[in-house]
Amino acid sequence: MSDANLQVEPAKAADISAVIQLIGRVFVEYGFVFEPAVEVPDLLAFPSHYAAPRGTFFVIRRDGNVVGSVGVERLDGETAELHRLYLDATLRGRGLGRALVEAVLAWCRTEGIRHLILWSDTRFDRAHVLYERMGFQRTDERELLEDLNQTREYRYDLSL
């Protein structure tokens, strides 16, 4: 299947299980512990985070399977947070991560969002390259002390 057939589309509630499985595959790839209730509580309460007007969520499918994801959640009238940018390993480096982030940026512009933030595990180097190429600035760092994976995260900010 060519990349042209891999399109970003709005997620449906029925996609959430497949998104959680995608994230689980990436966690295994990085040697992380994956407990959905701890790691993705927003997905387990999908409508309260990603239903309009609060936010939205996008997926990429291949042969009917979810192979990419990203969400965006409004924090206030002018600020939103990007969440859950994940791609299957075989699809990285093909512009699909950028396409997912572009979908989030388009939603933000339509919704009057002027500032987008995100937090990313320090070990996700390739994602950081993407964010920086797209104009995000690394502005902070935090350690999640109670986290099973001893996560340290970078914060990125983008003015729209």
Secondary structure, DSSP 8 states (H G I E B T S, - for coil): --GGG--EEE--GGGHHHHHHHHHHHHHHTT----HHHH-HHHHTHHHHHSTTTEEEEEEEETTEEEEEEEEEE-SSSEEEEEEEEE-GGGTTSSHHHHHHHHHHHHHHHTT--EEEEEEETT-HHHHHHHHHTT-EEEEEEE-TT-TT--EEEEEEEE-
